[in-house]
Amino acid sequence: VLQYIPTGKAHAWLRENLPQADIFNARVAFNGPLNSKRLDGVDGRAYFSIKGDFANATVATYPGLPAAREVVGRYEWEKNQMQITVARAKIGQQVA
């Protein structure tokens, strides 16, 4: 998925906090004029829309806490908003 995301804070956050995942049912779209200098969807500018499902993910939750493992869920990133919905995960010995 990172290859479709413009570089910047979101790209860095994903690399650091979501180091591993199996991605499937992914859909990537580019909406708007190709000459947009910013890709945020504001005032008619272009934007990316990336949606899909993931499994077997490792997600860093908070500094000092163990990472969530075997995370299963769905991600949606459109314009400048990202939403990650988790169906289940393991944190330490617990299943959430």
WOLINLIN-V968878 format. One record per helix or strand of 3 or more residues. SS is the DSSP state (H for helix, E for strand). FROM is the first residue (numbers start at 1). TO is the last residue. If there is no record, write none. Layout:
SS;FROM;TO
SS;FROM;TO
This chain:
H;2;4
H;9;17
E;20;31
H;42;44
E;47;59
E;68;78
E;81;91
